[in-house]
């Protein structure tokens, strides 16, 4: 098994977001609703204010966000970042590399989810000028909101059927990618956990020789102001991280 050197703690992913201030069809400013299939995501709010809207078996929630707050969502939870004023967030992502490899699925309408080629074409951002990429990111966000609003309305009315069907469609859309995800997980999060087990074994045996390999690492953003799912994104290219290819 390949093991990546010196990942962030737990082989998590790290990025900074400034939430979009584009107004959507329902009058709300913010990002693209989506879910993750195997990753828990956390928002650490570092400035401004806003909210995160979530859809889950718990129903619909609108969680306020302000500096110092932390919110996180387990796999299958649809979440939408809402801008309330200068909202800035540090994102911690379980299983670094998997969201960029397709673990994140937009809440596009059902007919888009049913066509993998069409989904890929509208999910991927094109090259071009900053204005052209921004326009494409906004169209992508609007399409995700179009599919999200009926899911939210049904869940508010006590009907979880459309939400469940979206989960099933998202899982079907990515099924063929799972073997590749497994390799990323083995090289990142699993290898990190197994390394801790080996260190515990060494300590218990009175042989802490691994401490001779102690080191420190440092990183600065490798990409600033990219267009992410929820906002302008600063990324870090650190061991265990797959930098996003389309946002």
C-alpha positions as CSV (number, residue, x, y, z in Angstrom):
1,X,0.0,0.0,0.0
2,X,1.3,3.5,-0.9
3,X,1.6,5.8,2.0
4,X,1.8,9.6,1.7
5,X,4.4,11.4,3.8
6,X,3.5,13.9,6.4
7,X,-0.2,14.5,5.7
8,X,-2.2,17.0,7.7
9,X,-3.6,15.5,10.9
10,X,-5.9,12.6,10.1
11,X,-5.1,13.2,6.4
12,X,-7.9,15.8,6.2
13,X,-8.3,18.3,3.4
14,X,-8.0,22.1,4.1
15,X,-9.3,25.1,2.2
16,X,-10.5,28.6,2.9
17,X,-13.8,29.9,1.4
18,X,-15.4,33.3,0.9
19,X,-19.1,32.5,0.3
20,X,-20.6,33.6,-3.0
21,X,-22.8,36.7,-2.8
22,X,-24.7,35.8,-6.0
23,X,-28.5,35.9,-5.5
24,X,-30.3,32.7,-6.4
25,X,-33.9,32.1,-7.7
26,X,-35.3,32.1,-4.1
27,X,-33.6,35.4,-3.3
28,X,-30.9,33.8,-1.1
29,X,-27.2,34.6,-1.8
30,X,-24.8,31.7,-1.5
31,X,-23.3,28.5,-2.8
32,X,-24.3,25.3,-4.6
33,X,-26.2,22.8,-2.6
34,X,-24.6,19.3,-2.7
35,X,-23.8,16.3,-0.6
36,X,-20.8,14.1,0.0
37,X,-21.1,10.3,-0.2
38,X,-18.3,9.2,2.1
39,X,-16.8,12.3,3.7
40,X,-17.8,14.4,6.7
41,X,-17.2,18.1,6.2
42,X,-16.7,20.8,8.8
43,X,-17.0,24.6,8.6
44,X,-14.9,26.7,11.0
45,X,-16.2,30.2,10.7
46,X,-13.4,32.8,10.8
47,X,-15.4,35.9,9.9
48,X,-18.6,37.5,8.9
49,X,-22.0,35.9,9.2
50,X,-24.4,33.6,7.3
51,X,-25.9,30.2,7.6
52,X,-25.8,26.7,6.3
53,X,-29.0,25.0,5.1
54,X,-29.1,21.3,5.5
55,X,-31.4,18.4,4.4
56,X,-31.1,15.1,6.2
57,X,-33.3,12.5,7.9
58,X,-33.6,15.2,10.7
59,X,-35.5,17.4,8.2
60,X,-34.6,20.8,7.0
61,X,-32.4,23.0,9.2
62,X,-31.1,26.5,8.8
63,X,-28.0,26.8,11.0
64,X,-26.6,30.3,11.8
65,X,-22.9,30.9,11.2
66,X,-20.8,33.5,12.8
67,X,-17.1,33.9,13.8
68,X,-16.1,31.1,16.2
69,X,-18.9,28.7,15.2
70,X,-18.2,25.2,13.9
71,X,-20.7,23.2,11.9
72,X,-20.3,19.8,10.3
73,X,-22.3,17.3,8.2
74,X,-22.0,13.6,7.7
75,X,-22.2,11.8,4.4
76,X,-25.6,12.1,2.7
77,X,-26.5,15.5,4.2
78,X,-27.3,18.0,1.6
79,X,-25.8,21.4,2.5
80,X,-26.0,24.9,1.1
81,X,-23.8,27.7,2.3
82,X,-25.7,31.0,2.7
83,X,-24.0,34.4,2.6
84,X,-25.1,36.9,5.3
85,X,-22.3,39.4,5.0
86,X,-18.5,38.8,4.5
87,X,-18.8,35.2,5.5
88,X,-15.4,33.5,5.6
89,X,-14.9,29.8,6.4
90,X,-12.0,27.4,6.9
91,X,-13.2,24.0,5.6
92,X,-11.9,20.7,7.1
93,X,-12.7,17.7,4.9
94,X,-12.5,14.1,5.8
95,X,-10.7,11.8,3.4
96,X,-8.7,14.5,1.6
97,X,-8.8,14.0,-2.1
98,X,-12.1,12.1,-2.4
99,X,-14.3,15.2,-2.8
100,X,-12.2,16.4,-5.7
101,X,-12.4,12.9,-7.2
102,X,-16.2,13.1,-7.3
103,X,-17.4,12.3,-3.8
104,X,-19.3,15.7,-3.9
105,X,-22.5,15.6,-6.0
106,X,-24.5,18.6,-6.9
107,X,-28.3,18.7,-6.4
108,X,-28.9,19.1,-10.1
109,X,-32.4,18.1,-11.4
110,X,-33.2,14.4,-11.8
111,X,-32.8,14.4,-15.6
112,X,-29.2,15.7,-15.3
113,X,-28.3,13.2,-12.6
114,X,-29.6,10.4,-14.8
115,X,-27.1,11.3,-17.6
116,X,-23.5,10.9,-16.4
117,X,-22.1,12.7,-19.5
118,X,-24.5,15.6,-19.1
119,X,-23.8,15.8,-15.3
120,X,-20.0,16.0,-16.0
121,X,-20.4,18.7,-18.6
122,X,-22.4,21.0,-16.3
123,X,-20.4,20.2,-13.1
124,X,-17.0,20.9,-14.7
125,X,-15.9,24.5,-15.0
126,X,-14.3,25.5,-18.3
127,X,-11.1,27.4,-18.7
128,X,-11.1,31.1,-19.8
129,X,-11.1,34.5,-18.3
130,X,-12.0,35.1,-14.7
131,X,-15.3,36.5,-15.8
132,X,-16.1,33.5,-18.0
133,X,-15.3,31.0,-15.2
134,X,-17.4,33.1,-12.7
135,X,-20.3,33.0,-15.1
136,X,-20.0,29.2,-15.5
137,X,-19.8,28.7,-11.7
138,X,-22.9,30.8,-11.2
139,X,-24.8,28.8,-13.9
140,X,-23.7,25.6,-12.1
141,X,-24.9,27.1,-8.7
142,X,-28.3,28.1,-10.2
143,X,-28.8,24.6,-11.7
144,X,-28.0,23.0,-8.3
145,X,-30.5,25.4,-6.6
146,X,-33.1,24.4,-9.2
147,X,-32.8,20.8,-8.1
148,X,-32.5,21.6,-4.4
149,X,-35.6,23.7,-3.9
150,X,-38.1,20.9,-4.6
151,X,-36.2,18.6,-2.3
152,X,-36.3,21.2,0.5
153,X,-40.0,21.9,-0.1
154,X,-40.9,18.2,0.1
155,X,-38.9,17.6,3.2
156,X,-40.5,20.6,4.9
157,X,-43.9,19.0,4.1
158,X,-42.8,15.7,5.7
159,X,-42.0,13.9,2.4
160,X,-38.5,12.5,2.4
161,X,-39.0,10.6,-0.8
162,X,-37.4,13.1,-3.2
163,X,-34.5,13.6,-0.9
164,X,-34.0,9.8,-0.7
165,X,-34.2,9.5,-4.4
166,X,-31.6,12.2,-4.9
167,X,-29.3,10.2,-2.5
168,X,-29.8,7.0,-4.6
169,X,-29.2,8.9,-7.9
170,X,-26.0,10.4,-6.5
171,X,-24.7,7.0,-5.4
172,X,-25.5,5.5,-8.8
173,X,-23.8,8.4,-10.6
174,X,-20.4,7.7,-8.9
175,X,-20.5,3.9,-8.4
176,X,-17.8,3.3,-11.1
177,X,-15.4,5.6,-9.3
178,X,-15.3,3.8,-6.0
179,X,-12.3,1.6,-6.7
180,X,-10.2,4.8,-7.4
181,X,-11.5,6.4,-4.2
182,X,-10.5,3.3,-2.3
183,X,-6.9,3.8,-3.3
184,X,-6.9,7.4,-2.2
185,X,-8.4,6.4,1.1
186,X,-5.8,3.7,1.6
187,X,-2.9,6.0,0.8
188,X,-4.3,8.8,3.0
189,X,-6.7,8.4,5.9
190,X,-6.2,4.6,6.4
191,X,-2.5,4.8,6.2
192,X,-2.5,7.6,8.8
193,X,-4.6,5.6,11.2
194,X,-2.5,2.5,10.7
195,X,0.7,4.5,11.3
196,X,-0.7,5.5,14.7
197,X,-1.4,1.9,15.5
198,X,2.2,1.0,14.6
199,X,3.5,3.9,16.8
200,X,1.3,2.6,19.8
201,X,2.8,-0.8,19.3
202,X,6.3,0.6,19.3
203,X,5.6,2.6,22.5
204,X,4.1,-0.4,24.2
205,X,7.2,-2.4,23.3
206,X,9.5,0.3,24.6
207,X,11.0,0.9,21.2
208,X,10.2,4.5,20.2
209,X,12.7,4.5,17.3
210,X,10.2,6.1,15.0
211,X,10.6,9.4,16.8
212,X,13.9,9.8,15.0
213,X,11.9,10.6,11.9
214,X,10.1,13.6,13.6
215,X,9.8,16.6,11.3
216,X,7.8,19.8,10.8
217,X,6.1,21.0,7.6
218,X,4.8,24.3,6.2
219,X,2.5,25.3,3.4
220,X,1.0,28.4,1.9
221,X,-2.0,28.5,-0.5
222,X,-1.1,26.9,-3.9
223,X,-4.2,28.5,-5.5
224,X,-6.0,31.7,-4.4
225,X,-9.5,32.7,-5.4
226,X,-10.6,29.6,-7.3
227,X,-14.3,29.0,-7.9
228,X,-15.5,26.3,-5.6
229,X,-18.9,24.8,-5.0
230,X,-19.8,27.3,-2.3
231,X,-17.5,30.3,-2.8
232,X,-14.1,31.7,-3.8
233,X,-11.6,29.1,-2.6
234,X,-8.0,29.2,-1.5
235,X,-6.4,25.7,-1.7
236,X,-3.4,24.0,-0.2
237,X,-1.4,21.4,-2.1
238,X,-0.2,19.3,0.8
239,X,0.5,15.5,1.0
240,X,-2.7,13.6,0.9
241,X,-4.6,16.3,-0.9
242,X,-5.9,16.3,-4.5
243,X,-6.2,19.9,-5.6
244,X,-9.5,20.4,-7.3
245,X,-9.5,20.1,-11.0
246,X,-12.6,22.0,-12.0
247,X,-13.2,24.7,-9.4
